[in-house]
Amino acid sequence: MAKTPSPFRPLKISVLTVSDTRSLAEDTSGDALVDLLTKAGHTLSGRQIIKDDVYQMRAVVSNWIADENTHVVLITGGTGFYSRDSTPEAMTPLFDKTIEGFGELFRQISYDEIGTSTIQSRAMAGLANQTLIFCLPGSTGACKTAWNGILEEQLNASHRPCNFVSMLIGPLAPTQHEG
């Protein structure tokens, strides 16, 4: 008997924008992520904008990963090489596991769009307290690239051969899943 494909299961996703200059009114990257995740059927569970400060980032994300109702944290900004870019340094100590393939795949996809400039991206991801954390560049285009090229499928329970959903919210009960 063939297995019935898994149905879509909405996740609760928080968005953090790291910027020393943007306000909510100018946060086009955060707006794009919120728009993409809600159009995909997920729920926005939190949103903040903070300055590029290691300890402020850790405090906000620590609160979200301690909340069992937050499944995913999307961070935009602070992944470059400028002196104030510190998102990877802020998040790495929180990770229980690093998702090495995310940064690699993001840079591969980005190469087609921005060429060798993708080498300056320190996009990365990890798992902390059963919560996924994705660190994306601050540009709106990069956020859309990450969502459309990676995140939309990996945060969708129906994507095969694998995705992150059952790891985050558990498998469906057999009666819900099988015909």
Residue, then its C-alpha position, 0 to 999 in steps of 0.5 A: m500500500a502506497k503512503t499518502p503524501s503528507p499534508f501541509r502543516p503550518l508552522k509558527i515562524s518569527v522574523l528578526t531584522v538586524s539593522d542599525t538603520r531600519s525601522l519597521a516602516e523601512d524593513t522591506s526584507g522583514d516585510a518580504l519574509v512575512d509576506l512569503l511565509t504567510k502566503a505559504g500558509h504559515t503563521l507569524s508568531g513574532r517580529q522585531i527589529i533590533k540593532d546589530d548587537v550580539y547580546q540583543m540578538r541572543a536575548v530575542v532569539s533565546n526567548w523565541i527558542a524557549d517558546e515551544n510555540t515558535h518552530v522557526v526563526l528567520i533572521t535577516g541582516g548582519t551576515g556580511f563582513y562589515s565590522r558591525d555584522s555579527t549575526p553568525e557570531a551571535m547565533t553560533p553559541l545557541f546552536d545544538k546542531t549546525i545545518e551546514g548545507f543551508g549556507e552552501l546551498f544559499r551561496q550556490i543559488s545566489y551565484d546565479e543572481i549576483g555572481t562571485s559577490t555571494i562569497q561575502s555572504r555568511a548565511m547560515a542555519g542551525l537547530a536550537n532547542q528544536t527550533l530552526i534558525f536561519c540567518l539570511p543577508g539583509s537584502t530583500g532579494a537575498c531573503k526572497t532567494a532563500w525562501n523561494g530556493i530553499l525554505e519554502e520546500q524545507l518548511n513544507a511537510s509535503h516536500r519529498p524526499c525530506n523536510f524539517v516539519s516532522m522534526l519540529i512538530g512531530p509526525l502525524a498520527p497514523t490515522q491522520h496520515e494513512g488512508 
